[in-house]
Amino acid sequence: MRHVHRHSLAFMGSGLEPAYAGVATEARPRPDTGLLTTDEAYDRLAGGVGVFLRGYVRTVDTTNRGVGLFAMYLLFVMMAVLTYAMISNVVFKSPAIWVMEMAQFTMAAYYLLGGGFTFQDDAHVRMDVFRARWSPRTQYIVDAVSGFIVLFYMGVLLHGAVSSSLYALEYRQRNFTAWGPPMAPIKIIMSVGILLMTLQVIARIIRDVAGASGKELR
């Protein structure tokens, strides 16, 4: 009887062991609490930041390209002003007192508004002594460091331009010439051009940092 009892318990144990072991080793599904894990939250945050930075770079590039293409035609405006000055002086013997300053203002608007577009196309003059020998990642790193230096310089310029524009608006500043044009319009244009240039520098830094990380922004 004792032998049969032990055999029965062994048989019952052998029959129950697979089912019981299966229940113990089966992975329990994680309850849906609506909360994200740390990895999921990080991936979602990184994706959102990437979309924002990519949108920022594209927006700044598109804006500066449009403003730069518009500024190209200011060169023809300056040529027309100078042509009028020559005709009025030589043909009509009646020189205009405003043409030289208007040509200067047009030229200033031309290169200030086109600065961001020029920087976007990497058309500014620079010395390339060692850069061509570096790897692409090293070039991105050095360009990013240089970009932060340029950004500091542009920040100083922007602060001065905005302060000068506010001063011209508040005191109705005029140029001390025979024509005496108001200085606020050209100073506002100067501030806008420097701002666009600053935004383009930030966009370039974002591109360089992404390139150094192996993720180029297109």
MDTraj code that builds the backbone (N, CA, C; nanometers):
import mdtraj as md
import numpy as np

residues = "MET ARG HIS VAL HIS ARG HIS SER LEU ALA PHE MET GLY SER GLY LEU GLU PRO ALA TYR ALA GLY VAL ALA THR GLU ALA ARG PRO ARG PRO ASP THR GLY LEU LEU THR THR ASP GLU ALA TYR ASP ARG LEU ALA GLY GLY VAL GLY VAL PHE LEU ARG GLY TYR VAL ARG THR VAL ASP THR THR ASN ARG GLY VAL GLY LEU PHE ALA MET TYR LEU LEU PHE VAL MET MET ALA VAL LEU THR TYR ALA MET ILE SER ASN VAL VAL PHE LYS SER PRO ALA ILE TRP VAL MET GLU MET ALA GLN PHE THR MET ALA ALA TYR TYR LEU LEU GLY GLY GLY PHE THR PHE GLN ASP ASP ALA HIS VAL ARG MET ASP VAL PHE ARG ALA ARG TRP SER PRO ARG THR GLN TYR ILE VAL ASP ALA VAL SER GLY PHE ILE VAL LEU PHE TYR MET GLY VAL LEU LEU HIS GLY ALA VAL SER SER SER LEU TYR ALA LEU GLU TYR ARG GLN ARG ASN PHE THR ALA TRP GLY PRO PRO MET ALA PRO ILE LYS ILE ILE MET SER VAL GLY ILE LEU LEU MET THR LEU GLN VAL ILE ALA ARG ILE ILE ARG ASP VAL ALA GLY ALA SER GLY LYS GLU LEU ARG".split()
xyz = np.array([
    [0.0847, -0.1193, 0.0000],
    [0.0000, 0.0000, 0.0000],
    [0.0881, 0.1240, 0.0000],
    [0.1931, 0.1179, 0.0834],
    [0.2849, 0.2305, 0.0875],
    [0.3533, 0.2473, -0.0470],
    [0.3860, 0.1370, -0.1118],
    [0.4505, 0.1432, -0.2432],
    [0.3560, 0.2011, -0.3469],
    [0.2307, 0.1621, -0.3430],
    [0.1311, 0.2143, -0.4373],
    [0.1079, 0.3607, -0.4129],
    [0.1040, 0.4016, -0.2899],
    [0.0788, 0.5424, -0.2571],
    [0.1920, 0.6302, -0.3096],
    [0.3157, 0.5841, -0.2870],
    [0.4279, 0.6600, -0.3392],
    [0.4262, 0.6653, -0.4908],
    [0.3907, 0.5576, -0.5559],
    [0.3848, 0.5534, -0.7018],
    [0.2761, 0.6467, -0.7534],
    [0.1636, 0.6508, -0.6821],
    [0.0545, 0.7393, -0.7241],
    [0.0956, 0.8844, -0.7115],
    [0.1633, 0.9177, -0.6004],
    [0.2076, 1.0565, -0.5839],
    [0.3092, 1.0928, -0.6906],
    [0.3991, 0.9994, -0.7226],
    [0.4969, 1.0258, -0.8275],
    [0.4294, 1.0456, -0.9614],
    [0.3273, 0.9662, -0.9906],
    [0.2545, 0.9777, -1.1166],
    [0.1802, 1.1103, -1.1229],
    [0.1156, 1.1483, -1.0128],
    [0.0426, 1.2751, -1.0098],
    [0.1392, 1.3922, -1.0242],
    [0.2558, 1.3785, -0.9587],
    [0.3526, 1.4869, -0.9698],
    [0.4060, 1.5009, -1.1101],
    [0.4299, 1.3831, -1.1739],
    [0.4803, 1.3895, -1.3103],
    [0.3765, 1.4428, -1.4055],
    [0.2493, 1.4219, -1.3739],
    [0.1448, 1.4740, -1.4616],
    [0.1207, 1.6204, -1.4405],
    [0.1388, 1.6660, -1.3187],
    [0.1118, 1.8078, -1.2912],
    [0.2334, 1.8957, -1.3178],
    [0.3514, 1.8379, -1.3175],
    [0.4724, 1.9205, -1.3268],
    [0.4809, 2.0012, -1.4554],
    [0.4531, 1.9422, -1.5727],
    [0.4639, 2.0239, -1.6951],
    [0.3659, 2.1399, -1.6952],
    [0.2411, 2.1173, -1.6552],
    [0.1422, 2.2245, -1.6575],
    [0.1777, 2.3333, -1.5576],
    [0.2208, 2.2926, -1.4401],
    [0.2539, 2.3907, -1.3367],
    [0.3790, 2.4697, -1.3756],
    [0.4786, 2.3975, -1.4318],
    [0.6002, 2.4657, -1.4750],
    [0.5717, 2.5639, -1.5869],
    [0.4767, 2.5263, -1.6736],
    [0.4431, 2.6165, -1.7830],
    [0.3807, 2.7447, -1.7331],
    [0.2989, 2.7332, -1.6313],
    [0.2361, 2.8531, -1.5756],
    [0.3402, 2.9413, -1.5099],
    [0.4406, 2.8783, -1.4446],
    [0.5408, 2.9566, -1.3728],
    [0.6336, 3.0310, -1.4675],
    [0.6692, 2.9694, -1.5802],
    [0.7662, 3.0310, -1.6706],
    [0.7006, 3.1183, -1.7754],
    [0.5685, 3.1205, -1.7840],
    [0.5017, 3.2010, -1.8865],
    [0.5146, 3.3495, -1.8529],
    [0.5557, 3.4333, -1.9534],
    [0.5751, 3.5768, -1.9314],
    [0.4404, 3.6446, -1.9143],
    [0.4279, 3.7164, -1.8073],
    [0.3034, 3.7871, -1.7815],
    [0.3001, 3.9186, -1.8586],
    [0.1933, 3.9481, -1.9281],
    [0.1860, 4.0739, -2.0046],
    [0.1853, 4.1933, -1.9103],
    [0.2550, 4.3008, -1.9534],
    [0.2600, 4.4211, -1.8718],
    [0.1253, 4.4922, -1.8782],
    [0.0685, 4.5265, -1.7653],
    [-0.0615, 4.5935, -1.7682],
    [-0.0522, 4.7285, -1.8384],
    [-0.1522, 4.7576, -1.9179],
    [-0.1562, 4.8827, -1.9942],
    [-0.2036, 4.9948, -1.9031],
    [-0.1063, 5.0716, -1.8521],
    [-0.1397, 5.1819, -1.7621],
    [-0.1483, 5.3150, -1.8342],
    [-0.1129, 5.3178, -1.9644],
    [-0.1119, 5.4422, -2.0400],
    [0.0137, 5.5233, -2.0215],
    [0.1097, 5.4778, -1.9408],
    [0.2346, 5.5478, -1.9164],
    [0.3442, 5.4908, -2.0046],
    [0.4408, 5.5751, -2.0418],
    [0.5515, 5.5333, -2.1259],
    [0.6689, 5.4921, -2.0399],
    [0.7447, 5.3953, -2.0883],
    [0.8679, 5.3597, -2.0212],
    [0.9727, 5.4680, -2.0487],
    [1.0841, 5.4584, -1.9782],
    [1.1893, 5.5587, -1.9959],
    [1.2437, 5.5572, -2.1381],
    [1.2634, 5.4372, -2.1932],
    [1.3154, 5.4272, -2.3299],
    [1.2154, 5.4834, -2.4312],
    [1.0875, 5.4509, -2.4123],
    [0.9856, 5.5014, -2.5044],
    [0.9753, 5.6530, -2.4963],
    [0.9804, 5.7071, -2.3761],
    [0.9735, 5.8529, -2.3604],
    [1.0951, 5.9207, -2.4234],
    [1.2126, 5.8611, -2.4055],
    [1.3342, 5.9186, -2.4640],
    [1.3276, 5.9148, -2.6167],
    [1.2835, 5.8012, -2.6723],
    [1.2735, 5.7902, -2.8179],
    [1.1728, 5.8900, -2.8738],
    [1.0613, 5.9056, -2.8045],
    [0.9603, 6.0002, -2.8527],
    [1.0103, 6.1436, -2.8422],
    [1.0802, 6.1768, -2.7326],
    [1.1355, 6.3107, -2.7165],
    [1.2427, 6.3390, -2.8213],
    [1.3309, 6.2408, -2.8441],
    [1.4359, 6.2592, -2.9442],
    [1.3763, 6.2768, -3.0828],
    [1.2710, 6.1995, -3.1125],
    [1.2057, 6.2153, -3.2419],
    [1.1421, 6.3519, -3.2575],
    [1.0790, 6.4012, -3.1513],
    [1.0177, 6.5335, -3.1581],
    [1.1199, 6.6443, -3.1739],
    [1.2320, 6.6335, -3.1007],
    [1.3377, 6.7337, -3.1134],
    [1.3974, 6.7308, -3.2529],
    [1.4172, 6.6110, -3.3076],
    [1.4706, 6.5997, -3.4428],
    [1.3790, 6.6625, -3.5460],
    [1.2498, 6.6412, -3.5324],
    [1.1540, 6.7014, -3.6259],
    [1.1564, 6.8537, -3.6148],
    [1.1639, 6.9038, -3.4908],
    [1.1680, 7.0493, -3.4702],
    [1.2943, 7.1109, -3.5310],
    [1.4101, 7.0495, -3.5060],
    [1.5348, 7.1036, -3.5593],
    [1.5373, 7.0978, -3.7110],
    [1.4867, 6.9883, -3.7669],
    [1.4829, 6.9777, -3.9127],
    [1.3902, 7.0826, -3.9721],
    [1.2767, 7.1053, -3.9068],
    [1.1845, 7.2087, -3.9541],
    [1.2438, 7.3475, -3.9404],
    [1.3179, 7.3717, -3.8313],
    [1.3813, 7.5022, -3.8122],
    [1.4836, 7.5283, -3.9229],
    [1.5690, 7.4300, -3.9503],
    [1.6724, 7.4472, -4.0524],
    [1.6093, 7.4730, -4.1887],
    [1.5073, 7.3981, -4.2223],
    [1.4430, 7.4171, -4.3523],
    [1.3747, 7.5528, -4.3617],
    [1.3100, 7.5960, -4.2538],
    [1.2425, 7.7255, -4.2552],
    [1.3417, 7.8395, -4.2714],
    [1.4518, 7.8339, -4.1961],
    [1.5538, 7.9389, -4.2056],
    [1.6187, 7.9389, -4.3437],
    [1.6481, 7.8216, -4.3962],
    [1.7075, 7.8135, -4.5298],
    [1.6142, 7.8733, -4.6350],
    [1.4868, 7.8374, -4.6276],
    [1.3908, 7.8880, -4.7262],
    [1.3742, 8.0391, -4.7143],
    [1.3653, 8.0894, -4.5915],
    [1.3489, 8.2338, -4.5708],
    [1.4691, 8.3116, -4.6216],
    [1.5881, 8.2680, -4.5850],
    [1.7081, 8.3396, -4.6285],
    [1.7290, 8.3294, -4.7792],
    [1.6895, 8.2188, -4.8371],
    [1.7014, 8.2077, -4.9829],
    [1.6078, 8.3055, -5.0521],
    [1.4849, 8.3163, -5.0030],
    [1.3905, 8.4108, -5.0627],
    [1.4353, 8.5552, -5.0444],
    [1.4794, 8.5905, -4.9235],
    [1.5269, 8.7272, -4.8980],
    [1.6529, 8.7556, -4.9790],
    [1.7409, 8.6570, -4.9900],
    [1.8635, 8.6767, -5.0667],
    [1.8363, 8.6975, -5.2152],
    [1.7434, 8.6219, -5.2702],
    [1.7081, 8.6413, -5.4113],
    [1.6443, 8.7776, -5.4343],
    [1.5645, 8.8242, -5.3367],
    [1.5089, 8.9595, -5.3478],
    [1.6194, 9.0644, -5.3400],
    [1.7158, 9.0444, -5.2495],
    [1.8231, 9.1424, -5.2326],
    [1.9098, 9.1522, -5.3570],
    [1.9164, 9.0477, -5.4367],
    [1.9961, 9.0532, -5.5589],
    [1.9501, 9.1656, -5.6499],
    [1.8201, 9.1907, -5.6548],
    [1.7673, 9.2923, -5.7449],
    [1.7903, 9.4341, -5.6929],
    [1.8293, 9.4480, -5.5661],
    [1.8622, 9.5808, -5.5159],
    [1.9862, 9.6366, -5.5841],
    [2.0684, 9.5498, -5.6378],
    [2.1851, 9.5964, -5.7122],
    [2.1424, 9.6746, -5.8361],
    [2.0357, 9.6286, -5.9010],
    [1.9846, 9.7014, -6.0179],
    [1.9210, 9.8337, -5.9767],
    [1.8598, 9.8363, -5.8578],
    [1.8054, 9.9620, -5.8072],
    [1.9176, 10.0625, -5.7844],
    [2.0268, 10.0178, -5.7275],
    [2.1405, 10.1066, -5.7053],
    [2.1967, 10.1561, -5.8385],
    [2.2042, 10.0695, -5.9359],
    [2.2526, 10.1103, -6.0681],
    [2.1598, 10.2133, -6.1305],
    [2.0288, 10.1960, -6.1120],
    [1.9341, 10.2928, -6.1668],
    [1.9491, 10.4294, -6.0994],
    [1.9716, 10.4277, -5.9677],
    [1.9899, 10.5538, -5.8950],
    [2.1154, 10.6254, -5.9437],
    [2.2239, 10.5536, -5.9595],
    [2.3473, 10.6152, -6.0053],
    [2.3354, 10.6631, -6.1497],
    [2.2630, 10.5884, -6.2322],
    [2.2403, 10.6327, -6.3699],
    [2.1596, 10.7620, -6.3734],
    [2.0576, 10.7704, -6.2904],
    [1.9794, 10.8932, -6.2808],
    [2.0661, 11.0094, -6.2334],
    [2.1555, 10.9833, -6.1381],
    [2.2444, 11.0888, -6.0896],
    [2.3338, 11.1406, -6.2010],
    [2.3851, 11.0508, -6.2846],
    [2.4714, 11.0923, -6.3943],
    [2.3937, 11.1736, -6.4973],
    [2.2722, 11.1274, -6.5299],
    [2.1927, 11.1987, -6.6312],
    [2.1509, 11.3367, -6.5801],
    [2.1050, 11.3441, -6.4573],
    [2.0608, 11.4722, -6.4035],
    [2.1762, 11.5707, -6.3885],
    [2.2954, 11.5205, -6.3654],
    [2.4106, 11.6076, -6.3472],
    [2.4701, 11.6531, -6.4790],
    [2.4794, 11.5610, -6.5741],
    [2.5462, 11.5914, -6.7010],
    [2.4499, 11.6516, -6.8014],
    [2.3327, 11.5915, -6.8151],
    [2.2387, 11.6344, -6.9197],
    [2.1576, 11.7556, -6.8746],
    [2.0958, 11.7436, -6.7574],
    [2.0060, 11.8490, -6.7116],
    [2.0757, 11.9543, -6.6252],
    [2.2024, 11.9355, -6.5949],
    [2.2776, 12.0300, -6.5127],
    [2.2062, 12.0593, -6.3809],
    [2.1411, 11.9580, -6.3259],
    [2.0684, 11.9742, -6.2005],
    [2.0968, 11.8535, -6.1108],
    [2.2092, 11.8541, -6.0430],
    [2.2443, 11.7384, -5.9584],
    [2.1474, 11.7220, -5.8421],
    [2.1090, 11.6006, -5.8182],
    [2.0183, 11.5699, -5.7074],
    [2.1004, 11.5479, -5.5806],
    [2.0495, 11.5985, -5.4706],
    [2.1248, 11.5888, -5.3454],
    [2.1036, 11.4559, -5.2745],
    [2.0111, 11.3743, -5.3217],
    [1.9752, 11.2523, -5.2499],
    [2.0337, 11.1253, -5.3099],
    [2.0903, 11.1347, -5.4313],
    [2.1240, 11.0118, -5.5039],
    [2.2384, 10.9338, -5.4378],
    [2.3397, 11.0031, -5.3900],
    [2.4543, 10.9315, -5.3336],
    [2.4158, 10.8572, -5.2055],
    [2.3389, 10.9230, -5.1201],
    [2.2966, 10.8559, -4.9970],
    [2.1999, 10.7421, -5.0267],
    [2.1098, 10.7629, -5.1231],
    [2.0181, 10.6548, -5.1598],
    [2.0944, 10.5356, -5.2156],
    [2.1972, 10.5603, -5.2952],
    [2.2797, 10.4509, -5.3471],
    [2.3519, 10.3786, -5.2333],
    [2.4005, 10.4551, -5.1355],
    [2.4669, 10.3931, -5.0208],
    [2.3700, 10.3091, -4.9381],
    [2.2492, 10.3613, -4.9150],
    [2.1491, 10.2851, -4.8401],
    [2.1108, 10.1575, -4.9141],
    [2.0953, 10.1676, -5.0460],
    [2.0581, 10.0496, -5.1257],
    [2.1688, 9.9445, -5.1221],
    [2.2933, 9.9909, -5.1299],
    [2.4056, 9.8979, -5.1241],
    [2.4130, 9.8314, -4.9866],
    [2.3884, 9.9085, -4.8812],
    [2.3909, 9.8504, -4.7462],
    [2.2817, 9.7454, -4.7298],
    [2.1613, 9.7755, -4.7791],
    [2.0520, 9.6776, -4.7725],
    [2.0849, 9.5537, -4.8546],
    [2.1544, 9.5731, -4.9660],
    [2.1910, 9.4621, -5.0544],
    [2.2790, 9.3605, -4.9824],
    [2.3860, 9.4073, -4.9192],
    [2.4776, 9.3094, -4.8587],
    [2.4317, 9.2647, -4.7208],
    [2.3492, 9.3454, -4.6522],
    [2.2997, 9.3018, -4.5218],
    [2.1907, 9.1950, -4.5360],
    [2.0969, 9.2171, -4.6266],
    [1.9891, 9.1192, -4.6461],
    [2.0382, 8.9930, -4.7160],
    [2.1465, 9.0033, -4.7895],
    [2.1994, 8.8852, -4.8585],
    [2.3014, 8.8069, -4.7780],
    [2.3303, 8.8521, -4.6547],
    [2.4324, 8.7838, -4.5751],
    [2.3950, 8.6418, -4.5379],
    [2.2695, 8.6205, -4.4970],
    [2.2265, 8.4863, -4.4600],
    [2.2279, 8.3901, -4.5769],
    [2.1849, 8.4376, -4.6947],
    [2.1848, 8.3547, -4.8151],
    [2.3278, 8.3183, -4.8552],
    [2.4189, 8.4154, -4.8431],
    [2.5596, 8.3898, -4.8759],
    [2.6200, 8.2878, -4.7805],
    [2.5882, 8.3005, -4.6517],
    [2.6395, 8.2055, -4.5532],
    [2.5805, 8.0667, -4.5750],
    [2.4558, 8.0617, -4.6163],
    [2.3909, 7.9329, -4.6441],
    [2.4607, 7.8588, -4.7566],
    [2.5028, 7.9313, -4.8602],
    [2.5715, 7.8697, -4.9735],
    [2.7217, 7.8569, -4.9516],
    [2.7692, 7.8919, -4.8303],
    [2.9109, 7.8813, -4.7965],
    [2.9964, 7.9625, -4.8941],
    [2.9486, 8.0834, -4.9244],
    [3.0162, 8.1679, -5.0233],
    [3.0993, 8.2785, -4.9609],
    [3.1062, 8.2853, -4.8286],
    [3.1914, 8.3847, -4.7649],
    [3.3379, 8.3478, -4.7835],
    [3.4220, 8.4492, -4.7878],
    [3.5659, 8.4268, -4.8068],
    [3.6257, 8.3702, -4.6783],
    [3.7048, 8.2649, -4.6913],
    [3.7741, 8.2072, -4.5769],
    [3.8998, 8.1361, -4.6248],
    [3.9944, 8.1191, -4.5342],
    [4.1187, 8.0495, -4.5660],
    [4.1032, 7.9009, -4.5352],
    [4.1430, 7.8183, -4.6301],
    [4.1333, 7.6735, -4.6136],
    [4.2743, 7.6155, -4.6255],
    [4.3444, 7.6100, -4.5112],
    [4.4819, 7.5613, -4.5108],
    [4.4878, 7.4147, -4.4686],
    [4.4145, 7.3809, -4.3613],
    [4.4199, 7.2454, -4.3069],
    [4.2895, 7.1682, -4.3265],
    [4.1788, 7.2383, -4.3498],
    [4.0473, 7.1753, -4.3457],
    [4.0330, 7.0637, -4.4489],
    [4.0901, 7.0826, -4.5669],
    [4.0749, 6.9830, -4.6727],
    [4.1406, 6.8500, -4.6365],
    [4.2354, 6.8509, -4.5422],
    [4.3043, 6.7277, -4.5041],
    [4.2327, 6.6525, -4.3933],
    [4.1336, 6.7137, -4.3326],
    [4.0642, 6.6513, -4.2202],
    [3.9557, 6.5565, -4.2678],
    [3.9169, 6.4683, -4.1780],
    [3.8040, 6.3789, -4.2066],
    [3.6742, 6.4585, -4.1994],
    [3.5664, 6.4091, -4.2616],
    [3.4385, 6.4830, -4.2560],
    [3.3918, 6.5102, -4.1141],
    [3.4101, 6.4146, -4.0224],
    [3.3656, 6.4355, -3.8843],
    [3.4456, 6.5472, -3.8176],
    [3.5761, 6.5507, -3.8416],
    [3.6591, 6.6580, -3.7854],
    [3.6181, 6.7928, -3.8432],
    [3.5866, 6.7960, -3.9715],
    [3.5411, 6.9208, -4.0325],
    [3.4123, 6.9701, -3.9680],
    [3.3200, 6.8775, -3.9423],
    [3.1944, 6.9163, -3.8768],
    [3.2209, 6.9720, -3.7363],
    [3.3096, 6.9079, -3.6621],
    [3.3379, 6.9514, -3.5253],
    [3.4007, 7.0906, -3.5247],
    [3.5007, 7.1112, -3.6107],
    [3.5673, 7.2414, -3.6164],
    [3.4703, 7.3492, -3.6647],
    [3.3870, 7.3165, -3.7625],
    [3.2884, 7.4132, -3.8110],
    [3.1872, 7.4493, -3.7025],
    [3.1497, 7.3505, -3.6204],
    [3.0556, 7.3787, -3.5118],
    [3.1174, 7.4715, -3.4086],
    [3.2446, 7.4466, -3.3730],
    [3.3134, 7.5350, -3.2782],
    [3.3270, 7.6753, -3.3357],
    [3.3640, 7.6835, -3.4626],
    [3.3723, 7.8140, -3.5274],
    [3.2363, 7.8818, -3.5337],
    [3.1319, 7.8014, -3.5514],
    [2.9972, 7.8575, -3.5561],
    [2.9571, 7.9242, -3.4257],
    [2.9964, 7.8657, -3.3134],
    [2.9645, 7.9277, -3.1845],
    [3.0394, 8.0603, -3.1673],
    [3.1607, 8.0676, -3.2187],
    [3.2346, 8.1944, -3.2130],
    [3.1651, 8.3003, -3.2995],
    [3.1251, 8.2615, -3.4196],
    [3.0522, 8.3546, -3.5069],
    [2.9185, 8.3946, -3.4457],
    [2.8544, 8.2992, -3.3774],
    [2.7254, 8.3292, -3.3144],
    [2.7409, 8.4355, -3.2059],
    [2.8487, 8.4284, -3.1284],
    [2.8738, 8.5314, -3.0271],
    [2.8929, 8.6678, -3.0944],
    [2.9686, 8.6696, -3.2009],
    [2.9919, 8.7948, -3.2745],
    [2.8614, 8.8495, -3.3315],
    [2.7775, 8.7619, -3.3869],
    [2.6501, 8.8060, -3.4424],
    [2.5566, 8.8548, -3.3323],
    [2.5649, 8.7950, -3.2147],
    [2.4834, 8.8416, -3.1036],
    [2.5184, 8.9838, -3.0631],
    [2.6486, 9.0148, -3.0614],
    [2.6920, 9.1516, -3.0299],
    [2.6428, 9.2485, -3.1375],
    [2.6565, 9.2103, -3.2642],
    [2.6088, 9.2951, -3.3737],
    [2.4584, 9.3176, -3.3657],
    [2.3844, 9.2119, -3.3360],
    [2.2385, 9.2235, -3.3293],
    [2.1967, 9.3155, -3.2154],
    [2.2624, 9.3032, -3.1027],
    [2.2307, 9.3907, -2.9891],
    [2.2560, 9.5369, -3.0262],
    [2.3692, 9.5643, -3.0899],
    [2.3982, 9.7012, -3.1307],
    [2.3021, 9.7529, -3.2356],
    [2.2632, 9.6669, -3.3311],
    [2.1720, 9.7092, -3.4370],
    [2.0338, 9.7417, -3.3817],
    [1.9832, 9.6573, -3.2934],
    [1.8512, 9.6818, -3.2347],
    [1.8526, 9.8080, -3.1492],
    [1.9581, 9.8258, -3.0698],
    [1.9683, 9.9458, -2.9861],
    [1.9734, 10.0715, -3.0727],
    [2.0504, 10.0666, -3.1808],
    [2.0605, 10.1826, -3.2695],
    [1.9277, 10.2108, -3.3395],
    [1.8551, 10.1053, -3.3758],
    [1.7246, 10.1239, -3.4406],
    [1.6240, 10.1867, -3.3451],
    [1.6228, 10.1384, -3.2219],
    [1.5319, 10.1959, -3.1227],
    [1.5655, 10.3423, -3.0952],
    [1.6928, 10.3743, -3.0931],
    [1.7348, 10.5134, -3.0731],
    [1.6880, 10.6011, -3.1887],
    [1.7044, 10.5505, -3.3121],
    [1.6624, 10.6284, -3.4291],
    [1.5113, 10.6495, -3.4310],
    [1.4346, 10.5499, -3.3879],
    [1.2901, 10.5642, -3.3829],
    [1.2461, 10.6594, -3.2718],
    [1.3100, 10.6488, -3.1583],
    [1.2682, 10.7300, -3.0437],
    [1.2985, 10.8780, -3.0652],
    [1.4161, 10.9073, -3.1199],
    [1.4579, 11.0471, -3.1343],
    [1.4453, 11.0980, -3.2782],
    [1.3849, 11.0163, -3.3639],
    [1.3656, 11.0566, -3.5039],
    [1.4974, 11.1040, -3.5658],
    [1.5954, 11.0194, -3.5553],
    [1.7301, 11.0530, -3.5999],
    [1.7336, 11.0729, -3.7510],
    [1.8058, 11.1747, -3.7931],
    [1.8275, 11.2034, -3.9343],
    [1.9772, 11.2152, -3.9613],
    [2.0141, 11.1912, -4.0853],
    [2.1536, 11.2026, -4.1237],
    [2.1926, 11.3500, -4.1368],
    [2.3132, 11.3828, -4.0973],
    [2.3580, 11.5221, -4.0995],
    [2.4137, 11.5561, -4.2378],
    [2.3261, 11.5626, -4.3365],
    [2.3627, 11.5995, -4.4729],
    [2.2613, 11.7001, -4.5259],
    [2.2828, 11.7459, -4.6484],
    [2.1906, 11.8416, -4.7093],
    [2.0529, 11.7795, -4.7293],
    [2.0505, 11.6515, -4.7613],
    [1.9210, 11.5843, -4.7794],
    [1.8567, 11.5544, -4.6443],
    [1.9348, 11.5061, -4.5507],
    [1.8866, 11.4783, -4.4156],
    [1.7817, 11.3688, -4.4088],
    [1.8083, 11.2490, -4.4651],
    [1.7076, 11.1424, -4.4611],
    [1.6963, 11.0824, -4.3214],
    [1.5798, 11.0280, -4.2855],
    [1.5671, 10.9576, -4.1564],
    [1.6515, 10.8311, -4.1578],
    [1.7102, 10.7992, -4.0436],
    [1.8008, 10.6854, -4.0337],
    [1.7308, 10.5576, -3.9873],
    [1.6071, 10.5695, -3.9389],
    [1.5390, 10.4514, -3.8860],
    [1.5178, 10.3423, -3.9915],
    [1.4743, 10.3738, -4.1160],
    [1.4499, 10.2648, -4.2132],
    [1.5730, 10.1792, -4.2411],
    [1.6859, 10.2417, -4.2685],
    [1.8037, 10.1621, -4.3013],
    [1.8545, 10.0865, -4.1790],
    [1.8353, 10.1433, -4.0598],
    [1.8782, 10.0732, -3.9390],
    [1.7874, 9.9536, -3.9098],
    [1.6596, 9.9663, -3.9388],
    [1.5692, 9.8517, -3.9232],
    [1.6062, 9.7415, -4.0225],
    [1.6362, 9.7808, -4.1465],
    [1.6803, 9.6824, -4.2461],
    [1.8099, 9.6158, -4.2004],
    [1.8983, 9.6953, -4.1418],
    [2.0235, 9.6395, -4.0887],
    [1.9947, 9.5362, -3.9803],
    [1.9014, 9.5668, -3.8904],
    [1.8684, 9.4735, -3.7818],
    [1.8079, 9.3448, -3.8367],
    [1.7204, 9.3577, -3.9360],
    [1.6585, 9.2389, -3.9961],
    [1.7638, 9.1518, -4.0642],
    [1.8547, 9.2147, -4.1377],
    [1.9596, 9.1381, -4.2044],
    [2.0506, 9.0654, -4.1070],
    [2.0881, 9.1324, -3.9986],
    [2.1736, 9.0682, -3.8983],
    [2.0991, 8.9562, -3.8272],
    [1.9692, 8.9772, -3.8024],
    [1.8890, 8.8710, -3.7400],
    [1.8829, 8.7478, -3.8288],
    [1.8579, 8.7671, -3.9572],
    [1.8527, 8.6534, -4.0498],
    [1.9877, 8.5826, -4.0575],
    [2.0940, 8.6597, -4.0541],
    [2.2272, 8.6006, -4.0542],
    [2.2506, 8.5193, -3.9280],
    [2.2047, 8.5716, -3.8139],
    [2.2199, 8.4994, -3.6872],
    [2.1428, 8.3677, -3.6895],
    [2.0205, 8.3719, -3.7395],
    [1.9404, 8.2494, -3.7503],
    [2.0063, 8.1477, -3.8424],
    [2.0700, 8.1966, -3.9487],
    [2.1384, 8.1049, -4.0413],
    [2.2609, 8.0433, -3.9758],
    [2.3307, 8.1190, -3.8916],
    [2.4450, 8.0637, -3.8188],
    [2.3994, 7.9519, -3.7253],
    [2.2865, 7.9729, -3.6573],
    [2.2328, 7.8683, -3.5694],
    [2.1960, 7.7443, -3.6502],
    [2.1352, 7.7639, -3.7670],
    [2.1012, 7.6508, -3.8532],
    [2.2258, 7.5754, -3.8968],
    [2.3325, 7.6489, -3.9264],
    [2.4576, 7.5824, -3.9663],
    [2.5167, 7.5034, -3.8493],
    [2.5095, 7.5584, -3.7289],
    [2.5600, 7.4856, -3.6120],
    [2.4822, 7.3557, -3.5930],
    [2.3505, 7.3612, -3.6105],
    [2.2682, 7.2404, -3.5978],
    [2.3107, 7.1365, -3.7011],
    [2.3340, 7.1800, -3.8227],
    [2.3799, 7.0879, -3.9275],
    [2.5159, 7.0268, -3.8917],
    [2.6068, 7.1097, -3.8427],
    [2.7407, 7.0604, -3.8116],
    [2.7377, 6.9616, -3.6957],
    [2.6601, 6.9920, -3.5912],
    [2.6511, 6.8998, -3.4778],
    [2.5874, 6.7677, -3.5211],
    [2.4851, 6.7753, -3.6032],
    [2.4217, 6.6530, -3.6525],
    [2.5180, 6.5743, -3.7416],
    [2.5942, 6.6440, -3.8240],
    [2.6918, 6.5760, -3.9085],
    [2.8022, 6.5108, -3.8281],
    [2.8482, 6.5787, -3.7213],
    [2.9502, 6.5177, -3.6354],
    [2.8976, 6.3960, -3.5631],
    [2.7651, 6.3898, -3.5417],
    [2.7039, 6.2738, -3.4758],
    [2.6687, 6.1634, -3.5740],
    [2.6961, 6.1849, -3.7014],
    [2.6658, 6.0845, -3.8028],
    [2.5237, 6.0909, -3.8554],
    [2.4524, 6.2010, -3.8284],
    [2.3142, 6.2159, -3.8736],
    [2.3005, 6.3499, -3.9439],
    [2.3268, 6.3500, -4.0737],
    [2.3218, 6.4741, -4.1495],
    [2.1766, 6.5160, -4.1707],
    [2.1539, 6.6464, -4.1583],
    [2.0206, 6.7026, -4.1821],
    [2.0099, 6.7422, -4.3278],
    [1.9023, 6.7029, -4.3894],
    [1.8787, 6.7362, -4.5297],
    [1.7634, 6.8337, -4.5399],
])
top = md.Topology()
chain = top.add_chain()
for i, resn in enumerate(residues, 1):
    res = top.add_residue(resn, chain, resSeq=i)
    for name in ("N", "CA", "C"):
        top.add_atom(name, md.element.get_by_symbol(name[0]), res)
traj = md.Trajectory(xyz[None], top)
